[in-house]
């Protein structure tokens, strides 16, 4: 989304949140948008069967800004069992949602950033540390846990939130 205005980025983000809400509600899960600016959560989930509530962070991409989701180094430290990420790709005709536990996301971001720091830049220089991270379905050269398409096992994996 390099040439997309902030208003359009906000619309893409809102579309992703509403899609996730819809998918949760149609599964009989009580879910609601968190108040704007809420730390770590875009959606609040309250299980009516006595299970503890959980939080959902939604990251949405439209396909115009590369092949991943922009993240921040803070996400490397979100290890709570009650926090999940939904990575929404709204570009295909039928939008896809990858549902992942925060711990798995943190693990990938740490490993992939470490690999990026070790990989020389275009001119052979070392990369400088940055707070930016990218969540991607591409392989990570320093981890056997992330081959090409590694996120596919989390595609529409709503039972991680509902069970």
C-alpha positions as CSV (number, residue, x, y, z in Angstrom):
1,X,0.0,0.0,0.0
2,X,2.8,2.4,-0.8
3,X,0.7,4.9,-2.7
4,X,-2.5,4.5,-0.6
5,X,-3.6,7.4,1.5
6,X,-4.0,7.2,5.2
7,X,-7.8,7.3,4.8
8,X,-7.6,4.3,2.5
9,X,-5.3,2.4,4.9
10,X,-7.8,3.1,7.7
11,X,-10.6,1.6,5.5
12,X,-8.5,-1.5,4.8
13,X,-7.9,-2.0,8.5
14,X,-11.5,-1.5,9.3
15,X,-12.5,-4.0,6.6
16,X,-10.2,-6.6,8.1
17,X,-11.6,-6.0,11.6
18,X,-15.2,-6.3,10.4
19,X,-14.4,-9.5,8.5
20,X,-12.8,-11.1,11.6
21,X,-15.8,-10.0,13.7
22,X,-18.2,-11.5,11.1
23,X,-16.3,-14.8,11.1
24,X,-16.3,-15.0,14.9
25,X,-20.0,-14.1,15.2
26,X,-21.1,-16.6,12.6
27,X,-19.4,-19.3,14.7
28,X,-21.5,-18.3,17.7
29,X,-18.6,-16.5,19.4
30,X,-19.5,-13.3,21.3
31,X,-17.1,-10.7,20.0
32,X,-17.0,-6.9,19.8
33,X,-14.6,-4.2,18.6
34,X,-12.4,-2.9,21.3
35,X,-12.5,0.9,21.9
36,X,-10.1,2.7,19.5
37,X,-6.6,3.0,20.9
38,X,-6.9,0.0,23.1
39,X,-3.5,-1.5,23.6
40,X,-2.9,-5.0,22.0
41,X,-6.6,-5.6,21.1
42,X,-8.8,-4.8,18.1
43,X,-11.5,-7.3,19.1
44,X,-12.6,-8.6,22.5
45,X,-13.9,-12.2,22.7
46,X,-16.0,-13.4,25.5
47,X,-16.8,-17.1,25.6
48,X,-20.2,-17.8,27.0
49,X,-19.4,-21.3,28.1
50,X,-17.1,-20.3,31.0
51,X,-13.8,-20.2,29.1
52,X,-11.7,-17.1,29.8
53,X,-12.1,-14.2,27.5
54,X,-9.4,-13.4,24.9
55,X,-8.0,-10.6,22.8
56,X,-7.6,-10.5,19.0
57,X,-5.2,-8.2,17.2
58,X,-6.1,-7.8,13.5
59,X,-3.5,-7.0,10.8
60,X,-4.9,-6.5,7.3
61,X,-3.2,-6.2,3.9
62,X,-4.8,-5.5,0.5
63,X,-1.9,-6.9,-1.6
64,X,-0.8,-3.5,-2.8
65,X,2.1,-3.1,-0.2
66,X,4.1,-6.3,-0.7
67,X,3.5,-9.8,0.5
68,X,3.4,-9.4,4.2
69,X,1.9,-7.6,7.2
70,X,3.7,-4.7,8.8
71,X,4.5,-5.3,12.4
72,X,6.5,-3.7,15.2
73,X,9.2,-5.1,17.5
74,X,6.7,-4.8,20.4
75,X,4.9,-7.8,19.0
76,X,8.0,-9.9,19.8
77,X,7.1,-9.5,23.5
78,X,3.4,-10.4,23.3
79,X,3.5,-13.9,24.7
80,X,0.1,-14.1,26.5
81,X,-1.9,-17.2,26.0
82,X,-5.1,-15.2,25.7
83,X,-3.8,-13.1,22.7
84,X,-4.3,-14.0,19.1
85,X,-3.5,-12.4,15.8
86,X,-5.7,-12.5,12.7
87,X,-3.7,-11.8,9.5
88,X,-6.3,-10.8,6.9
89,X,-5.5,-10.8,3.2
90,X,-8.4,-9.0,1.5
91,X,-6.8,-9.1,-2.0
92,X,-8.1,-12.4,-3.2
93,X,-11.7,-12.8,-4.4
94,X,-12.4,-14.7,-1.2
95,X,-10.4,-13.0,1.6
96,X,-8.3,-15.2,3.8
97,X,-7.6,-15.0,7.5
98,X,-4.7,-16.7,9.3
99,X,-5.5,-17.2,13.0
100,X,-2.4,-17.5,15.1
101,X,-1.4,-17.5,18.8
102,X,0.7,-14.5,19.8
103,X,3.5,-16.7,21.0
104,X,4.0,-18.2,17.5
105,X,3.9,-14.7,16.0
106,X,6.5,-13.5,18.4
107,X,8.7,-16.5,17.6
108,X,8.6,-15.9,13.9
109,X,9.2,-12.1,14.2
110,X,12.3,-12.6,16.4
111,X,13.7,-15.3,14.1
112,X,13.0,-13.5,10.8
113,X,14.4,-10.2,12.1
114,X,17.5,-12.0,13.3
115,X,17.9,-13.5,9.8
116,X,17.4,-10.2,8.2
117,X,20.1,-8.6,10.3
118,X,22.5,-11.3,9.3
119,X,21.7,-11.0,5.6
120,X,23.8,-8.3,3.7
121,X,21.9,-5.5,2.1
122,X,21.9,-4.6,-1.6
123,X,25.3,-3.1,-1.5
124,X,26.8,-5.8,0.8
125,X,26.4,-3.7,3.9
126,X,25.0,-5.0,7.2
127,X,21.4,-4.0,8.0
128,X,20.9,-1.6,10.9
129,X,18.5,-2.6,13.7
130,X,15.0,-1.2,13.2
131,X,11.7,-1.5,15.1
132,X,9.9,-2.6,12.0
133,X,9.1,-6.3,11.4
134,X,7.2,-8.1,8.6
135,X,5.0,-11.1,9.1
136,X,5.1,-13.2,5.9
137,X,4.3,-16.7,4.6
138,X,7.7,-16.9,3.1
139,X,10.4,-19.2,4.4
140,X,12.9,-18.1,7.1
141,X,16.4,-19.2,6.3
142,X,17.4,-19.6,10.0
143,X,14.4,-21.6,11.1
144,X,13.2,-25.1,10.1
145,X,9.8,-24.1,11.5
146,X,9.0,-21.7,8.7
147,X,9.3,-23.3,5.3
148,X,7.5,-21.7,2.3
149,X,3.8,-21.5,3.1
150,X,4.3,-22.2,6.8
151,X,1.3,-20.0,7.7
152,X,-1.1,-22.1,5.8
153,X,-1.6,-24.4,8.8
154,X,-3.2,-21.4,10.5
155,X,-5.6,-20.6,7.6
156,X,-9.1,-20.1,9.1
157,X,-7.9,-21.9,12.2
158,X,-10.8,-20.4,14.3
159,X,-10.7,-23.3,16.8
160,X,-7.6,-21.8,18.3
161,X,-9.8,-18.9,19.6
162,X,-13.0,-20.9,20.1
163,X,-11.5,-24.0,22.0
